[in-house]
Amino acid sequence: MSTSIPANKKDELFNKLKNANTAFQQIYPGDRTERQPVHTLYGGANLFKYDAAKAWD
């Protein structure tokens, strides 16, 4: 049993994937570059309180 993709099928498969990925990118282009986070703060749930953002400022 062969587990590799024959060359002629590989080209067909990759062309279909390229077309599908291009169509997906046109519909869902991803995050805008001007809206990137400046930093990320990780803390446990036990540290979270209603005023956590103000307290960590």
N, C-alpha and C positions, 0 to 999 in steps of 0.2 A: 504494500500500500504506500503510495507516494503522498507525502505531506506538504510538498512544495507546490506553488502555483506555476503552471506552464507559462512561458514568456508571452505567448499570444493572449492568454487570459489575463495576465498581469497588466498588460497595457490597457486592455479594455476596462478592467476593474479600476485602475488608477484614473483613467479618463472620466469614468462615472463619478468617482469620489471627488475629483477636481471640480466637476460641474456642480455637484451637490453642495460642496463647501463654498463655492463662489456664490451660489444662489442664497445660501444661509447667511453669508456675510453681508449680502446686499439688504436682507431683511433685518438682521440683527448685527449691526456694525460693532457693537461692544460699547464700553464706557467711553465717554468723551474725555479727552486729555486734560481739559481745564478743570475737571472735578476729581482730582486725585487727593487722597488723604495726606495731610502733612505729617502725621505720626499716628501710631497706634499704641494704645495702652492696654495691657492685659492684666486682669485682676480676677481673683476668684469670686464666685457668687457670694461668698460670706463677707466680702468687702463692699459689696454694692449696697448703697442706701439712696434715698430719694435725692440727696444733695451731693452725690459722688462727683459729678462733673465740676461743680463749684469747689468742692474740697480739694480736688486734684489739680486745680488751676494754678 
